[in-house]
Amino acid sequence: MKKLPVGIHTFSQIRNENYLYIDKTQEAYELINNYKYVFLSRPRRFGKSLFLTTLKEIFEGNKDLFKGLYIYDKYDFEKYPVIRITWQGVLSSEQNIVALLREILTDNERYLGVDVRNDLSPSLRFSRLIKQAYEKYNKPVVILIDEYDKPILDNITDAPMRSYARDVLKGLYEHIKYNDEYIQFVFLTGVTKFAKVSVFSGLNNLSDISLAPQYGNICGYTQADIDTHFQPYLEGVDLDDIKRWYDGYNFLKDNVYNPFDILKFCTEGKLFRNYWFESGTPTFLIRLMQEKNFFPPDLQNIKVGEEILHSFDIDNIELPVLLYQAGYLTIKQAVMLRGGLYYQLRVPNFEVQKSLNEELLNRVSPSVIEKVKMQDNLYSALEQADLETFKNHLIRVFAHIPYHNYSNNYIAQYEGFYASVIYTYLYSLNMPFVAEDCTNQGRIDMSIVVENNVYIIEFKMGTGDGIAQIMEKKYYEKYQNQGKNIYLIGINFDAEKKNISECKYVALE
């Protein structure tokens, strides 16, 4: 079996050292023949860098690397000078950004054998590099930019630094348009597509293929890849479990697996873990979800317009857009509605759902030990249908939430906050339950199935009789005649006490 390229995103190394390579050269061939300026947005660790280095080898004419691949006998492999910009490292200061940019330009000058004055501004130096490369090789230049947005994303919560990074990038990238006559092809990758920051103002002819169906599989592994190329590495593994954990991303073509997850799973003992999520914990996203009082079950059915997915406004952050572009949501389906195109979003798979939930849970838990203890107590109480104990443990959960989670905001005024806390705890128990459970009479706030017991829960802020509503709406009917015990639970929250004020329960006769 071939070696698996964990952490390797250089095409030449993969091919020269006999690593497994999933052929994406058909997409590369079609891009080269149909576009001049291309932008691709995909989540981190999804194969963007590997695709970019694939393009590099194509344009540098290294045909031998492509034996056995789609493009080998279809492209003439004419050689062009290639400028490659890859943003790496920590970019949290003006000095870091400028220093790295100067280093990138110096490396490209040496690689291409040209001498550009280093006392020029980085943007002007970049412009001169393009022209001098064109003059030396008498060929138009190919420009490949990986993670074009990293300087901005690294400073997403720091407005002054964010603006500085934006201005640096704008000044750099606008010189691409100014030098159009010297350019053969441009390819940029990133996580986000920014709006209202003028990063792309100089590239108004940039083709965004991020949601082009024909390029939906340009990154990631398809089911066919798993069934063929990865079959030897997955012997003895339940493929349905693999699919549940790591599949589910969709960019308007086939569902694709997260490639980082698959490679790590195969090389680290075939253990189901949150490989991709743990490689970049979204602390900022979790905090934003809390600040915006975002109810976790809503992540499974978000609808947004076409324009909101094509761009990201850093001065007015729309959480669903950020979650989608970062890879924590994906497209469920695209629908035409009221004359416009809309996208329904969802959490892609179990890994992301579980990991987001755990991160939210950690934010409202005093410690790991207490969290595990509360999880065990809640599960045991529901398993035994001990609802008095269940009530007492829920009260204890809220009593242990750190005070700073309530300070300087009005989060304690919202029913959704309390429901979210209960949701995160119950989801972490890996038991069958449904939030916003649909019936023919309306939506149950939450229903849970544990062993032979069904729990139907209605939440109220302040006063109100949840059990009466359940009875009036007959929410229980969908669970009758299943041979299970049915319990109705009404939970009331008190904003001042920041806890449960009342929890009533009754067994349905």
C-alpha positions in Angstrom: 0.0 0.0 0.0 1.1 3.5 -0.7 2.0 5.8 2.2 -0.7 8.3 3.3 0.2 12.0 3.0 -0.7 13.2 6.4 0.3 16.8 6.7 1.9 16.8 3.2 0.4 19.2 0.8 3.2 19.4 -1.8 2.2 17.7 -5.0 5.8 16.9 -6.2 6.7 15.3 -2.8 3.5 13.1 -2.9 4.3 11.9 -6.4 8.0 11.5 -6.1 7.8 9.6 -2.7 5.0 7.3 -3.7 2.2 8.7 -1.4 -1.4 8.1 -2.2 -2.8 10.8 -4.5 -6.5 11.3 -5.3 -6.5 12.6 -8.9 -7.9 16.2 -9.1 -6.1 17.0 -12.3 -9.3 17.0 -14.4 -10.6 20.0 -12.4 -7.2 21.6 -12.8 -7.3 21.0 -16.6 -10.7 22.5 -16.9 -9.8 25.6 -14.8 -6.7 26.3 -16.9 -8.6 26.1 -20.1 -11.6 28.2 -19.0 -10.4 30.9 -16.7 -7.7 33.4 -16.1 -8.5 34.8 -12.6 -9.9 32.2 -10.2 -10.8 32.2 -6.5 -11.6 29.1 -4.4 -13.0 29.2 -0.9 -12.9 26.0 1.2 -12.5 25.3 4.9 -9.0 24.9 6.4 -7.2 21.6 5.9 -9.4 20.6 3.0 -6.8 20.2 0.3 -6.6 23.8 -1.1 -2.8 23.9 -0.7 -2.3 20.6 -2.4 -4.4 21.7 -5.3 -2.4 24.9 -5.6 0.9 23.1 -5.7 -0.6 20.8 -8.3 -1.2 23.8 -10.5 2.4 25.0 -9.9 3.8 21.8 -11.3 1.5 21.9 -14.3 2.5 25.4 -15.2 6.2 24.7 -14.6 6.0 21.9 -17.2 6.8 19.0 -15.0 4.9 16.5 -17.1 6.6 13.3 -15.6 4.9 14.0 -12.3 1.5 13.5 -13.9 2.0 10.0 -15.4 -1.2 8.0 -14.9 -3.3 11.1 -14.1 -6.1 12.6 -16.1 -4.2 15.6 -17.4 -1.1 13.7 -18.6 -2.0 13.2 -22.3 -4.3 16.2 -22.6 -2.1 19.2 -21.7 1.0 20.5 -23.5 2.8 21.4 -20.2 4.2 24.6 -21.6 6.5 26.1 -19.0 5.7 29.5 -17.3 7.3 31.5 -14.6 5.4 30.9 -11.3 5.1 33.3 -8.4 3.8 31.7 -5.3 2.5 33.5 -2.2 1.8 31.4 0.9 0.8 33.1 4.2 2.1 31.1 7.1 3.0 31.5 10.7 1.6 34.0 13.3 0.5 37.2 11.8 -0.6 39.2 14.8 1.4 42.3 14.4 2.3 44.8 11.6 5.9 43.7 11.9 5.0 40.0 11.4 2.9 40.8 8.3 5.5 43.0 6.6 8.4 40.8 7.5 6.7 37.7 6.1 5.7 39.5 2.9 9.2 40.7 2.3 10.5 37.2 2.9 8.0 35.8 0.4 9.0 38.3 -2.2 12.7 37.6 -1.7 12.1 33.8 -2.0 10.3 34.3 -5.3 13.0 36.6 -6.7 15.6 34.0 -5.9 13.5 31.2 -7.3 13.0 33.1 -10.6 16.5 34.5 -10.8 15.4 38.2 -10.9 16.7 41.1 -8.8 14.2 43.6 -7.6 15.1 46.6 -5.5 14.3 45.6 -1.9 13.9 49.2 -0.7 10.6 49.5 -2.6 7.3 49.1 -0.8 6.1 45.4 -0.8 3.3 46.1 -3.2 5.5 48.0 -5.7 8.1 45.3 -5.3 5.5 42.7 -6.2 4.6 44.6 -9.3 8.2 44.8 -10.4 8.6 41.1 -9.7 5.8 40.3 -12.2 7.2 42.5 -14.9 10.8 41.3 -14.5 9.8 37.7 -14.5 7.8 38.3 -17.7 10.8 40.0 -19.3 13.4 37.4 -18.3 11.4 34.3 -19.5 9.5 36.1 -22.3 6.4 34.3 -21.0 3.4 35.6 -19.0 3.5 34.9 -15.3 1.4 32.5 -13.2 0.5 33.8 -9.7 -0.7 31.3 -7.0 -1.8 32.7 -3.7 -2.5 30.3 -0.8 -4.6 31.5 2.2 -4.9 35.0 0.8 -7.1 36.0 3.8 -4.9 34.6 6.7 -3.6 38.1 7.8 -7.2 39.2 8.3 -8.4 36.0 9.9 -5.5 36.0 12.3 -6.7 39.4 13.5 -10.5 39.0 13.2 -11.2 40.3 16.7 -8.7 43.2 16.6 -10.3 45.9 14.5 -7.1 48.1 14.0 -5.0 45.1 13.1 -7.7 43.8 10.9 -7.9 47.1 9.0 -4.1 47.2 8.7 -4.0 43.6 7.2 -6.8 44.5 4.9 -4.9 47.5 3.5 -1.7 45.5 3.0 -3.6 42.8 1.1 -5.5 45.4 -1.0 -2.3 47.2 -1.9 -0.6 43.9 -2.9 -3.4 42.2 -4.8 -4.5 45.3 -6.8 -1.1 45.1 -8.6 -2.3 41.9 -10.2 -4.9 43.8 -12.2 -2.4 46.6 -13.0 -0.1 43.9 -14.6 -2.8 42.0 -16.5 -0.8 42.1 -19.8 2.0 40.2 -18.1 -0.1 37.5 -16.5 -1.2 34.0 -17.8 -3.2 32.7 -14.9 -4.1 33.6 -11.3 -5.4 31.3 -8.6 -6.2 32.4 -5.0 -7.4 30.2 -2.2 -8.8 31.2 1.2 -11.4 30.4 3.8 -13.5 33.5 3.4 -14.7 35.8 0.6 -14.6 39.3 2.1 -17.1 42.0 1.3 -16.9 45.7 1.9 -13.2 45.6 2.6 -12.0 46.2 -1.0 -9.4 43.3 -0.8 -10.5 42.3 -4.3 -11.4 45.7 -5.6 -8.6 45.5 -8.1 -9.7 42.1 -9.3 -13.2 42.8 -10.5 -12.9 40.0 -13.1 -12.1 37.4 -10.5 -14.1 34.2 -11.1 -15.3 32.7 -7.8 -15.7 28.9 -8.3 -16.5 28.2 -4.7 -20.1 27.3 -5.4 -19.7 26.3 -9.0 -21.3 22.8 -9.1 -18.8 21.5 -11.6 -16.0 22.2 -9.1 -17.9 21.0 -6.1 -15.5 18.0 -5.6 -12.3 19.9 -6.2 -11.3 19.4 -2.6 -12.3 16.5 -0.3 -12.8 12.8 -0.8 -15.9 11.4 -2.5 -17.6 8.2 -1.5 -16.1 6.6 -4.6 -12.6 7.6 -3.3 -13.3 5.9 0.1 -14.7 2.8 -1.5 -11.7 2.3 -3.9 -8.5 4.1 -2.9 -9.0 3.9 0.8 -10.5 0.4 1.0 -7.2 -1.3 2.0 -6.6 1.2 4.8 -10.1 0.7 6.2 -10.4 -3.0 6.6 -12.4 -4.0 9.6 -13.9 -0.6 10.0 -17.7 0.0 9.8 -17.9 2.4 6.8 -21.3 3.7 8.0 -19.5 5.0 11.1 -16.8 6.6 8.9 -19.5 8.3 6.9 -21.4 9.5 10.0 -18.3 11.0 11.5 -16.4 12.6 8.6 -18.7 12.8 5.5 -21.4 15.3 4.8 -19.7 18.4 3.3 -21.4 19.6 0.2 -20.5 22.3 -2.3 -23.3 21.7 -4.7 -22.0 18.5 -6.2 -21.4 15.2 -4.2 -21.1 14.9 -0.5 -17.4 14.8 0.4 -15.4 13.6 3.3 -13.0 15.8 5.2 -9.6 14.6 3.9 -7.6 15.6 7.0 -10.0 13.4 9.1 -9.7 10.4 6.8 -5.9 10.5 6.7 -5.6 10.9 10.4 -8.1 8.2 11.1 -6.2 5.7 8.9 -2.8 6.5 10.4 -3.7 6.9 14.1 -5.1 3.5 15.0 -8.5 3.9 13.3 -9.9 5.7 16.3 -12.9 7.9 15.9 -11.7 11.3 17.2 -12.3 15.0 16.4 -9.1 15.3 14.3 -10.1 18.2 12.1 -11.9 20.2 14.8 -9.0 19.8 17.3 -6.6 21.1 14.8 -8.1 24.6 15.1 -10.6 25.1 17.9 -12.8 28.0 17.0 -12.8 29.9 20.4 -13.9 33.1 18.6 -16.8 31.3 17.0 -18.0 29.7 20.3 -17.9 33.1 22.0 -19.8 34.7 19.1 -22.5 31.9 19.3 -23.0 32.7 22.9 -23.0 36.5 22.4 -25.7 36.2 19.7 -27.7 33.7 21.9 -27.6 31.2 19.1 -29.7 28.1 19.8 -27.6 25.0 18.8 -30.4 23.0 17.2 -30.9 25.9 14.8 -27.6 25.0 13.1 -29.3 22.1 11.5 -31.7 24.2 9.4 -30.5 27.6 8.5 -31.7 29.4 5.3 -29.6 32.2 3.8 -29.7 34.1 0.5 -27.1 33.6 -2.2 -25.4 36.8 -1.6 -24.6 36.1 2.0 -22.6 33.0 1.2 -20.5 34.7 -1.5 -19.0 37.3 0.8 -18.2 38.0 4.4 -18.4 41.5 6.0 -15.8 41.7 8.8 -17.5 44.8 10.2 -20.9 43.1 10.5 -20.4 39.5 11.2 -23.2 37.2 10.2 -22.7 34.0 12.3 -24.1 31.5 9.8 -21.9 32.9 7.0 -18.8 32.6 9.2 -19.7 29.1 10.3 -20.3 28.0 6.7 -17.1 29.5 5.4 -15.1 28.1 8.3 -16.5 24.6 7.7 -18.8 24.2 10.7 -21.8 24.4 8.4 -22.3 23.1 4.9 -25.0 23.2 2.2 -28.0 20.9 2.7 -29.6 22.0 -0.5 -30.1 25.0 -2.8 -33.6 26.1 -3.5 -35.3 28.7 -5.7 -37.6 30.7 -3.6 -39.5 33.9 -4.4 -37.4 34.3 -7.6 -34.1 34.0 -5.8 -31.6 31.3 -4.9 -31.4 30.3 -1.3 -29.3 27.8 0.6 -30.3 25.6 3.4 -27.4 24.9 5.7 -26.7 22.1 8.3 -23.9 20.8 10.4 -22.0 18.4 8.1 -21.3 15.4 10.4 -21.1 13.9 13.8 -17.6 15.2 14.4 -18.5 18.8 14.0 -21.8 18.5 15.9 -20.2 16.7 18.8 -17.2 19.1 18.9 -19.2 22.3 18.7 -21.4 21.0 21.5 -18.5 20.0 23.7 -17.0 23.5 23.2 -20.3 25.2 24.2 -20.6 22.8 27.2 -17.1 23.7 28.3 -18.0 27.3 28.4 -20.8 26.8 30.9 -19.1 24.1 33.0 -16.9 24.9 35.9 -14.4 22.1 35.2 -14.0 18.9 33.2 -14.6 16.8 36.4 -17.8 18.6 37.2 -19.0 18.4 33.6 -18.5 14.6 33.5 -20.2 14.2 36.9 -23.2 16.2 35.7 -23.4 14.3 32.5 -23.3 11.0 34.4 -26.0 12.2 36.9 -28.3 13.4 34.2 -28.1 10.2 32.2 -28.6 8.0 35.2 -31.7 10.0 36.2 -33.3 9.8 32.8 -32.4 6.1 32.4 -34.2 5.3 35.7 -37.0 7.8 35.1 -36.1 9.5 38.4 -37.4 13.0 37.4 -37.0 14.5 40.9 -33.3 13.8 40.7 -33.2 15.0 37.1 -34.7 18.3 38.2 -32.2 18.7 41.0 -29.3 18.0 38.7 -30.6 20.6 36.2 -30.8 23.2 38.9 -27.2 22.3 39.9 -26.1 22.7 36.3 -27.2 26.3 36.2 -25.9 27.0 39.7 -22.4 26.0 38.5 -22.4 28.3 35.4 -19.5 30.8 35.9 -20.8 34.3 36.7 -18.9 35.9 33.8 -21.2 34.1 31.4 -24.0 36.4 32.5 -22.2 39.7 33.1 -22.4 42.6 30.8 -25.1 41.1 28.7 -28.8 40.2 28.7 -28.3 36.5 27.9 -30.1 35.5 31.1 -33.3 37.1 29.8 -33.7 34.7 27.0 -35.3 31.3 27.1 -33.0 30.2 24.4 -29.9 30.4 26.6 -31.3 28.1 29.2 -32.7 25.7 26.6 -29.3 25.7 24.9 -27.5 24.7 28.1 -29.9 21.8 28.6 -29.5 20.9 24.9 -25.7 20.8 25.1 -25.7 18.6 28.2 -28.3 16.2 26.8 -26.7 16.0 23.4 -23.3 15.2 25.0 -25.0 12.1 26.5 -25.4 10.6 23.0 -29.0 9.7 23.6 -31.8 9.9 21.0 -33.5 13.3 21.3 -35.0 15.9 19.1 -35.0 19.7 19.6 -38.0 21.5 18.1 -39.6 18.2 17.5 -42.4 18.5 14.9 -45.9 17.2 15.4 -49.2 17.8 13.6 -50.1 20.3 16.4 -46.9 22.3 16.5 -43.3 21.9 17.8 -42.2 20.2 21.0 -39.4 22.1 22.5 -37.5 18.9 23.2 -38.2 15.2 23.2 -35.8 12.5 24.6 -35.9 8.7 24.3 -33.9 6.8 26.9 -34.2 3.0 27.0 -38.0 2.5 27.4 -38.8 6.0 28.4 -39.9 9.1 26.3 -39.6 12.6 27.8 -41.5 15.5 26.3 -40.2 18.8 27.5 -41.7 22.3 27.2 -39.6 25.4 28.3 -41.1 28.7 29.6 -39.5 32.0 30.6 -41.1 33.2 33.7 -44.6 32.0 34.2 -46.6 29.6 32.0 -47.7 26.0 32.2 -45.6 23.8 29.9 -47.4 20.6 30.8 -50.8 22.2 30.1 -49.5 23.2 26.6 -48.3 19.7 26.0 -51.7 18.3 26.9 -53.6 20.9 24.9 -51.5 20.4 21.8 -51.4 16.6 22.3 -47.6 16.6 21.6 -47.4 13.1 23.1 -49.6 11.5 20.5 -46.7 10.8 18.1 -45.0 8.6 20.8 -48.1 6.7 21.8 -48.6 3.0 20.9 -44.9 2.3 20.9 -44.9 0.4 24.2 -42.9 3.2 26.0 -43.4 5.1 29.1 -44.2 8.8 28.4 -43.4 11.6 30.8 -44.4 15.2 30.4 -42.0 17.9 31.8 -42.6 21.6 32.1 -39.6 23.7 32.9 -39.8 27.4 33.9 -36.7 29.7 34.0 -36.2 32.8 36.3 -34.0 35.5 34.7 -33.2 37.1 38.1 -32.2 33.9 39.8 -30.5 32.7 36.6 -31.9 29.2 37.2 -34.9 27.0 37.0 -37.8 28.4 39.0 -40.1 25.4 38.6 -39.9 22.0 37.1 -43.1 20.0 37.0 -43.5 16.5 35.6 -46.2 13.9 35.2 -46.4 10.4 33.8 -48.9 10.1 31.0 -51.5 7.4 31.8 
